[in-house]
Amino acid sequence: MRFALLAVTIFAWSGVVLGQRGERDNTIRECFGKVADVFFVLDSSSSIYVEDYREVLKFVSQVVTRFDVSRDDTRLGALTFSDDFQLGFDLDRFRSKGEVLASINERTLPYRTGVTNTDLAIRNVRQDSVFRPDITKVMVVITDGGSRSPGATRREADLARQAGFHMVVVGVGQYLDEQEWRIIASDPDNDYIFNITNFNFLDSLRDALPRRICLMPPIIIGGECQVEENADLLFLSAPNGINDALDVIKELTGSFRSRERLHVGYLMQACQGEIVDRGFEGPDRYCDRFGDALSQDGETYVNLVSELRRKATSMREDRVANQVAVLFIDDQSMRENRFGILQEARNAEQFDGITNIVVDLGVRNYSNFVDGMTSGRENVIIYQDQGFQQNVQSILDRICEYVSFSFEEEIIPS
């Protein structure tokens, strides 16, 4: 009797081991032991035919089999969306690959029909408190594009990237909108957009997509910036944005180590234009926010960017340094001379080698012009969509990418 019981126990344990091994049989090499939280965001609006949506579910199942799923390694979540979203399962619900696979079906992730409110789905995932800190976080948005509110979709995707998410787009369907794929996806597009024009071809990505995800590093938000190269920082704001700009700059002052490598210029009417702040002592010594502000006209911001370019040229005469400009742009400036601002900002990058980081202080109707002021969309910070400390941290993260190779906590661009 004891022998029989022992045999049954061994057989049962062998079954568990074999079951675990079976789940790992399809795991690709790059994904073994990968610590990541991956969330699938599935478009089930009316522009996605129900037959095609079923192909999407099959595809997600194929991709899931390639991950090393466990509570400690890769965790998976999924929702479906149209007018609203419906959570299928969150990241902390299942412990094994088999449990995840059993839940990828139309009962858990139903076909919804309706309009395409992509922004609501992205926001829900971004705000999910279940994501683990300081690991690889990925949203996989499977959609044909063409959301109901492209501006809101852009804003939510930007906030997700700033919060440390890798944004992957699998473009599928009958009504393809590649422009929207690009505003959702992280840069470079070739690494983050997978264009499938026929749902029957989705299985061609079953290895390529998980392999790409498993090679993505964590995006660590936060930490001080260790400056290991000479750098020139140039802060610019028209009168309408000076108070916000000075608040941010003052907060940034204590965020750098080896500040002696930093030389700072302030291009604002409240500051002494010819002074170079060597060692980034801070704006209080050089700027007076309570001084008399000059009236703003249509050329003010263009003139400031032109002055910034001249200032950068002068600073390059003293030493070799990376040059980064933080441009605080307000709605009035953009309304009055957006074409001139765009051209001069582009000239600063293309002809002077300056990297532009643009802080949008509430530009309402010209987001495409704001994006065009910098060569990297990740360098646009939407100021009004975040709290003050998060704004400061987002700006610091972008600056640190260009002035240092080493960080107090490693910061990796999205």
N, C-alpha and C positions, 0 to 999 in steps of 0.2 A: 504494500500500500504506500509506504514511504517512497519507494522507488518510483512508483507510478506518479505520485504527486510531484517528485523532483523532475521527472521527465516532462510532465505537463508544464511546469514552471520554466524549464529550459526552452521548451518549444515556444511558449508564449513570448519569452524574452527574445528568442531568435526572430520571431515574427516582427517584434518592435524594431529590432536592429535592421532587419531586411527592409521593413517599411521605410525607416529613415534613410537607408542607403538608396532605396528606390526613388525617394523624393530628390536625392542629390544627384542621381544618375544624369539628369539633363542640365545640371548646374554648369555653367561655362566657367572656365578656369579663372577668368578675371574677377568673378563674383564670389568665389570661396572666401568666407570670412569677412566680406565687405560689410562694414557698419554704415547703414544708411536708412533713411526714412523716405519712401517713395510713394507718391500719391497720384493715382490715375483720375483725371478729370475728363469725363466722357460726355461729349455733345450728343444729346438725343432729341434735338429740335426737329421741326417738320422738314427742314432742308436735308436731313439725313433720313433716307428711306429705311423702313424697318428691317428689310433684308440686309441692308448694309450695316445697320446697327448690330445685328446678330453676328456679322463678320468681325466687327470690332470686338465684341465679347470673346469670340474665339481667339482673336489676336492677343488680347490681354492675357488670356489663359496661357497661350504659348510663351509669352514673354515672362510670365510669372514662373514657369517651370525652370527658367534659366537662372533665377536668383537663389541665393543661399538664405532661405527664410527661417528666421527664429526670433525669439524675443530679444536676443543680444546682438544679432547680426542685422540682416536686412528685414525691415518691417514694411508692410504694404497696406495702403488704404485706397478706397475708391468711392466716387460719387458719380451720379449722372445729373445732367442739368438741361434745362430749356428756359421756360419762364422763371422758374425757381430751381432749386437743386434738391436732390434727395441723397442723403448719405447711405451708401451701401454698407460699408464697414470701415471703422476707423483703424488707425495704426496699431493700437494696443488690444484689439479684439482677439486676434488669432495668434497661436504660437507656432504653427507649422504651415508648410507649403500646401499640404493636403487640405487643411481647413480653409485656406484662402481660395484654392481652386474650386472647392465645393460651393463657394459663395459667389462665384462669377457666373451669374445667370440672370434671366429677365425678372425673376421674382425679387431678387435682392437689388438689382440695378435695372429698373424697368425702362422701357422705351416710353418717353413722355409726350413728344410732339410739342408744338408751341414755338415761341420766338427764342432767340439765342442770347440769353443774358450771361455771357461769359464772365463779366466782371463780378457778378454775385458769387459764382462758383470759385473763382480764384481768391476772392476775399475770404470766403469761408475757410478754405484750406490754409491761407496765410495766417489767419487768426486762431487756428487750431492749437490749443495748448498742449496737445499730446506729443508734438515733435520734440525730440531730444536735442539738447544744446550741443553745439560744437561738433556736429557730425555732418555728413553729406545729406542735404535735404533737396529733394527733387520733386517738381510737379511735372507730370506728363499730360499735356492737354491734347486730346484727340478731337479734332474739329475740322469742319470745312471752312471755318472763318466766318466773316460776315456777321459779327455780333450786332445786337440792337443798338448799343452805345459804344462805338469804337473809342471815343475819348475816355470813357470810364474804364474800358478794358485796358487801354494803354496805361492809365494811372495805376490800376491794380497790379498790372504786371511789373511796372516800375517799382512799386512798393514791395512786391514779393522779392524782387532781385535785391533791393536794399536791405531786406530782412534776412538775406542769406540763402535764398532759394536759387537752384539751377532751374531754369524754365525751358522745358523741352516741348516742342510742338510736333505732333504727327498730323500732317495735313491730308485729309481724305474727303470724299464726297462728290456730289454733282455740281455744287456751286462754290468753286474754290476761290478763296481770297488770300493770295500770298502776301499782300501788304499787311494784313492783320497777323498772319503767322510771324512776320518779322517784328512787329511791335510787341508780341507776347514773348518770343524766344530770347534767350540770352545770346550774347555775341561770343564768338562769330557764328553767323547763321549756318555755315556749313557743318558746324558741330552740334547744333541744337535744333535744326529743322529737318524732319524726315518727310519727304514729299511723296506720297503714294496717291496716284490719281485713280486707282481702281481698287476697290475693297478686296477683290480676289487676290491681289498681290501683297496683302498685308503680311503674309507669313514670311516674305523675304526679309522682313525686319526683325524676326523673332530672335536672332542672335546679335545683329548689329546694334539694336537699341539697348538691350541690357548690358552689352559689353561697354558701350559708350557711357552709360550711367555708372557702372561699377568703377570706371576709371576717373570719375569726377572727384576732385578733392573737396573737403569741407570748406565752406565759406565762413570764416570766423569773424563775427562782428564784435568789435570792441577792442580795448587795449590801448596802451600808449604807442606812439610811433617812434621808433628808434631811427634817427636820421644818420645814415652812413654815407651819404654823398652830399656835396654842396648843392644847395637848392635855393632858388629865388621864388618867393611867393609874392604875388601881386593881387591885392584885393581891390575890387572896383564896385562902386555903387553910385547911382544917380540919387538926387536928394530924397525921393520918395522911399528909398530903401535903406537909407543910412542907419537908422536906429536898429533895424534888424541885423544889418551887416556888422555893426560895431558890437552888438550883443554876442553874435556868433564868434567874431574874431577874438574878443576878450576871453571867451570860454575856451577857445582853441589854444590860447597862449601857453597854458600849462600842460598841454597834451603831448609835447615833443621832448624826447631826450636827445642830447647832443645838439642843443639849439644854436650853439655857436656856428654850426654849418648853415643856418638859415639866415638869409637876408630878405627883408620884407619891405614892400612898397605899398603905400595906401593911396589909391586913386579915388578920392572923394573930396567934395568941396569942404568938408569939415576938417580935413587933414592937411598937414604940410606936405605939399606935393614933391618937393625936391629932397626930402629926407629919406635915408635908407635906415630902417630899423635892423641893425646888425645884432643877431642873436634873439630876435623876436621877443623883445621886452614887452610888447603889447601896445594897443592903440591909445590907451589913456595918456601916454606921454606925448603923442604926436597929433591927436585928434581932439576936437572940441565939439561934441554933438549939440551943445547949446549955443554955438555961435550963430551968426547970421547966415541963413541958407539962401543961396541965390535962387532966383526963379528959374524954373526948368523950361526950356524950349525944345523944339523938335530935334535940334542937333546935339543936345547935351550929352547923351549917352554915346553917340558916335564919336564926339570929340574926346570923351573919356577913354574910349578904347584906342583911339589914335594916340593919345597921350600914354596909355599903357604900353603900346608898342615901342614908343620912343624911350620910355623908362626902362623897358626890358633891354633894349639895345645898349643903353648907358650902363646898366648893371653888368652886362656881359663883357664890358671892357675891363672890369676888375678881375674876373676869374671865370673859369669854366664851371657851369652849374646847370642842373635841370631847372627849367622855368615853368611854373604853374600859375595860371591866372584863375582866381575865383570870381566869377562875374555874377553879382546879385542883380537880377533883372526884374523890373516891375512892369505892371500892365500899361501905365501911361507912357513910359519910354517906348515900349513895343508898338503901341497904337500909333505913336506919332512918327516913328521912322524905323519900322521893322526891317525894311530892305537894306537901309544903310548899316544898321546894327549887324545884321546877318553877314553882310559882305566884309565889314571890318573885322568881325570876330573870326571869320574864315581865314582872312589874310593873316591874322596873328598866328594861327596854327600852321597854315601852309607855307608862309614865307619867313616867319620868325622862329618856328620850332617851339612855340609856346603851347602847352597843354591847357585847354580850357575846361574848367569845371563850372557848370551853370547852375545857379540856385534860383529857381522859379518862385518868385514872391507873390504869385497870384495872377499870372498872365492868363486871361480867360479864353481868348479866341485864336491865339496864334501859337499853339503848342508845336506845330511843325517848324515854325521859325526858331523857337527855343531849342528844339532838338538839333537844328542845323547849325547852331552856334558852337557845337563841339563835335568832334569826329567819332566819339563813342557815346552811345545812348545811355550807358551806365553812368556817365558823368553828368547827367541831369538830375538834380535833387529837387523834388517837388515839396517846397517848404511848408505849405499850408496843410498838407495831409499827414503831418507827423507832429509829435510833441517837440518841445525845444531841445531836450537832451538827445533825442533820436536824430533831429536835424544836425546837431553838432557832430554826433558820432558818424553819421552818413558822410558829411563833408570831410571829416578827418580821415575816414577810411579811403576816400577817393584821393585825397592829397597824398596820403602815405604810400599809395601804390606807385606814385611817381617820384617821390623824394627818397625812398629807402628800399633796400633789399631785405631788411631785417626788422622784426617787430617784437614788441613785448609779448603780444599774442599774434600768431601768424594771421595775416589778413590776405585773403586770396580773392581776386576780382571775380565778379559774376560773369 
